């Protein structure tokens, strides 16, 4: 069995859905549950499914080298100035 993910143009979607519904009715295809939360637009790798997974991710993040407050302020000042063309206060 094959699985595909599609993006459908909004104007064509009603026709496509009717076709898919017909194929589902004829048992030619099956709708499967996907891990992606389309309503909230969270990719699967951003969703933690257990307390242990959250702890592991926090531990790994804390091991990463981080910026000092001064480095962070400099990077953010540059970002606001160059990308957003506003002065950060």
Secondary structure, DSSP 8 states (H G I E B T S, - for coil): ---------HHHHHHHHHHHHHHHHTTS------SSBTTTTB-GGG---SHHHHHHHHHHHHHS----HHHHHHHHHHHHHHHS-S---
